[in-house]
Structures are given as C-alpha cells and as structure tokens.
Amino acid sequence: MSKAAAERLVLFWRGQTRAIPEDGTQLVIGRSSQCQFVLDIASASRRHAAVSRQDGVFVVEDLSRNGTQIAVPGVAEPRRLKAGEPLPLPPRGEIVIGSTELGEEPARIAWEIVKR
C-alpha cells in the first residue's frame, strides 16, 4: 500500500466528522447547503475553501474573496491564504473562517491526517 493510500485526512467541526473521499473529490466548506460543512458566518463565501488530495498530498485551497486562515500547532501566527492559493497541509491544524473584526465567532475546523 502506498503512503498516500495509507493516510486519510479527517476534519472535525461542531460534532461533525468528514473525511476526504477516496475518489479524490473535494470536500468544500462554505455557506451553501451543497457544502460538506455548512457555515452560518456572514463573511464566509458560498464556497469558501476546499480540501482535497492532489498528487498524494492533502491541500486546502481558498475559494473566497475574504481569505482563509490556516492555524498550525507550534506556529505563532495563522497563515492567511488568498483566493486560489493552495497550501499543502501538515499532519494537524485548523482551517479558520470568519472575522473577529466583524464581530463574528470564526469557524475553527480541525483536521488530522491519520494512518489507516
């Protein structure tokens, strides 16, 4: 079994758990009811961010106008992605969507890459 096949990316938010589908399709986060994680945050786009496996690596891509932040344990400041920017994901962290400056409680969607 290849390393890529031996791992899967699992996301956790508000008691929900989702894994990246085996067929390589994206897992989308946003306000649309078509998303796998539906956010009730005014600054979130209908399709705000997508997580997928590309060439054996898990990546998150910002699909929004307002940006997506990636928080990783041990790194002081979250990284802010811009529209269309993909980022390879380390073993664990959080996708942060929303703005405290706008009075929102940001969604903090945790992820973990787990061995099968």
Secondary structure, 3 states (H helix, E strand, C coil): CCCCCCEEEEEEECCEEEECCCCCCCEEEECCCCCCEECCCCCCCCCCEEEEEECCEEEEEECCCCCEEEECCCCCCCEEECCCCEEECCCEEEEEECCHHHCCCCEEEEEEEEEC
